[in-house]
Amino acid sequence: MIPRVGAQKTPQLISLLIGWDLEFLAVLDNDTEGKTIAKELSIKLLVEGKKIIFIAEKDGFSIEDLFTQEDFNHFVLNENKNDDTNLLNSKFIKNKKYDKVLLSKKFFEKVEENQTEIKLSQDTINAFKQVFNKISNGFK
């Protein structure tokens, strides 16, 4: 897995992987930007559709939407909670102009350092399992 900051860098990275004749999958948010990049990969780099995976089937979903709102509020946002049950986590952080990368880094550090006991809900765990299953099946 090669993480990247923002979907815009995906075509350049995929181009390198193709040039090096390496197996790859592109995992993208199912938002406007992710769909645009998926189309670019298909048209400009001739990437097969089965090599492009969206993190969720739901239109407009981003990786942060895999967390339940309660888990996202408690473990990722900490103090500034999203109380609107109709507002996706991704839309909340976009509206608040929070840095997605910084939030994920802080969450990772929290998990890595085990400063707090992270007990995610079964719904959050299942959502992430679905993504990892798609990735695993994509290499078969």
C-alpha positions in Angstrom: 0.0 0.0 0.0 1.3 3.4 -0.9 -0.6 6.2 0.8 -0.9 9.5 -1.0 -2.2 12.9 0.0 -5.2 13.7 -2.2 -6.6 11.8 -5.1 -5.0 14.3 -7.6 -1.6 12.5 -7.2 -3.1 9.1 -8.1 -2.6 9.2 -11.9 1.1 10.0 -11.6 1.6 7.2 -9.0 -0.4 4.7 -11.1 1.7 5.7 -14.2 4.9 4.8 -12.3 3.4 1.5 -11.2 2.4 0.6 -14.7 5.8 1.6 -16.0 7.5 -0.7 -13.4 5.0 -3.5 -14.3 3.7 -3.8 -10.8 0.3 -5.0 -9.7 -1.8 -2.2 -8.2 -5.3 -1.2 -7.3 -6.5 2.4 -7.0 -8.6 2.9 -3.9 -10.6 6.1 -4.1 -13.3 8.0 -2.3 -16.7 7.8 -3.9 -17.0 11.6 -4.2 -16.8 13.9 -7.1 -13.0 14.0 -7.0 -12.7 10.2 -6.7 -15.0 9.7 -9.7 -13.1 12.3 -11.7 -9.8 10.5 -11.0 -11.3 7.1 -11.8 -12.4 8.4 -15.2 -9.0 9.8 -15.8 -7.3 6.5 -14.9 -9.7 4.7 -17.3 -9.4 7.1 -20.2 -5.8 8.3 -20.1 -4.0 5.3 -18.5 -6.3 2.6 -19.7 -6.7 1.2 -16.2 -9.3 -1.6 -16.1 -12.4 -0.9 -14.0 -11.7 -3.9 -11.7 -8.4 -2.1 -10.6 -10.4 0.9 -9.4 -12.0 0.5 -6.0 -14.3 3.0 -4.3 -14.2 2.9 -0.5 -18.0 2.6 -0.4 -20.8 2.1 -2.8 -22.7 5.0 -1.5 -22.5 8.1 -3.6 -20.5 10.9 -2.0 -18.9 8.8 0.6 -15.3 9.4 1.6 -13.0 7.3 3.8 -14.0 9.3 6.9 -17.6 8.3 6.3 -16.7 4.7 7.0 -16.7 5.7 10.7 -20.0 5.9 12.4 -20.7 9.5 13.4 -20.3 8.6 17.1 -16.9 6.9 16.5 -15.7 9.8 14.3 -16.8 12.4 16.9 -15.2 10.5 19.8 -12.0 9.2 18.3 -11.2 11.5 15.4 -12.8 14.9 16.1 -12.4 14.8 19.9 -13.7 18.2 20.9 -15.5 19.7 17.9 -18.3 17.3 17.4 -20.7 16.9 14.5 -24.2 16.9 16.1 -26.1 16.9 12.8 -27.0 13.2 12.2 -27.8 14.0 8.5 -24.4 15.5 7.8 -21.7 13.1 6.6 -18.4 13.1 8.5 -16.6 14.2 5.2 -19.0 17.1 4.7 -18.6 18.2 8.3 -14.8 18.5 8.1 -15.1 20.1 4.7 -17.5 22.7 6.1 -15.3 23.4 9.1 -12.2 23.5 6.8 -10.4 20.9 8.9 -7.3 19.3 7.4 -8.2 15.7 6.6 -4.6 14.6 6.6 -3.9 16.2 10.0 -7.0 14.6 11.5 -6.0 11.2 10.2 -2.4 11.6 11.4 -3.7 12.5 14.9 -6.0 9.5 14.9 -3.1 7.2 13.8 -0.9 8.6 16.6 -3.6 8.0 19.1 -4.0 4.4 18.0 -0.2 3.8 17.7 0.6 5.3 21.1 -2.4 3.7 22.7 -3.0 6.9 24.7 -6.7 6.0 24.7 -8.3 2.7 24.4 -9.9 2.7 20.9 -13.0 0.6 20.8 -14.7 1.2 17.5 -18.3 0.2 16.9 -19.1 -3.0 15.0 -20.6 -0.8 12.2 -17.3 1.0 11.8 -15.3 -2.2 11.9 -17.6 -3.8 9.3 -17.3 -0.8 6.9 -13.5 -1.0 7.0 -13.6 -4.8 6.6 -15.6 -4.4 3.4 -12.9 -2.1 2.0 -10.1 -4.5 2.9 -12.1 -7.4 1.4 -12.4 -5.4 -1.8 -8.7 -4.8 -1.9 -7.9 -8.5 -1.1 -10.3 -9.7 -3.8 -8.9 -7.2 -6.3 -5.5 -9.0 -6.2 -7.0 -12.5 -6.8 
